[in-house]
């Protein structure tokens, strides 16, 4: 029983620590980052995500700071009503993740 309790405690701490290192970037900060050329414009990043799934529409997006790296997360819906999660490096536009949402 102690082992099980320790395992759940460790898992909870790990999840909490992960959440602490990924935070949403506020709109006023986004403007500053784009103006300083620290990240690409959100329009450029959205276009890069849609290019992975031509004809898809953006249903949601957010910019997060994950461990000091800006990641733009885009949710798409294609013409077959399939949802996709596309993560991009906001500085370079590199696609980090392109997965079908289950």
N, C-alpha and C positions, 0 to 999 in steps of 0.2 A: 504494500500500500504506500509506503514511503517513497518507493521508486516511482510509482505512478504519479504521486503528488509532485515530486521533484521534476519529472518529465513535463507535466503540464505547466509548472512554474517557469521552467526554462523556455518552453515554447511561447508562453505569454510574454516573457521578457524579450525574446528575440523578435516577435512581431511588433511589440511596442517600440523597440529600438529602430526597426526598419521604418516604421511610420514617422519617427522623429527625423529621419534623414531625407524624407521626400515631402516637400511642402509646396503648396500652390503658390505661384507667383502672382502678386496683385497687379491689376491693370495699370496703375501708375508706374510700377516698376518695369512692366513690359515695355512701355513707351520709352523709358530711359535706356533699357537694354538695346532696343532696336535703334534708337538715335545714336548710341555709342558704338553701333556695329558689333556688339557683343553677341547678338543673335540675328538671324534672318528675320524679315518681316513675317507676320503671321499669315499674310496672303501667300507669300512664297512657300511657306511650309505646308499650308493647306493644299496648294497646287501640287506639291510633291507627293503628298499623301493620295490625292485623287488620281494622280498619274499612275499609281500602282493599281488602281481599279477604275479605269475610264468609265465615265457615266455615273459613277457613284455620287451620292450626296453626303455632305458632312452633317452628322446628327448631333455631335458634341465635340468639344475640344478644350484642352487646358494645357497650360505651361506649368511644369513642375521643376523644381530644383532638386535633383537627386544626387546626393553625395558630391555637390559642387558642380554638377553637369546639368545644363538646362535641357530638358526633354519635353518635346511638344507631342502630346497624346491626342490622337484624332480617332473618332469613331465614325465609320462610314456605313452606308446602306447602299448596296448595288441594285441593279435593275431586277435581279431575281429575289430581292428582299433579303439578301444575305448580309449580315452585319460583320464588319471587319474592324480590328483594332490595329492601328498603325502608329508606331512611336518613331519619332525622328529626333536626331541630335539637332537642337535648335540653332547651334552655331554653324554647323556644316550642311545641314539638310540630309545627312546620311540616314537611311532607314535602319532603325535598330530592331524593330519588330514589325511583322506583317502577318497577323494571325486571324483566322476566322473566329468570330465570337460565338461561343457555344451557348 
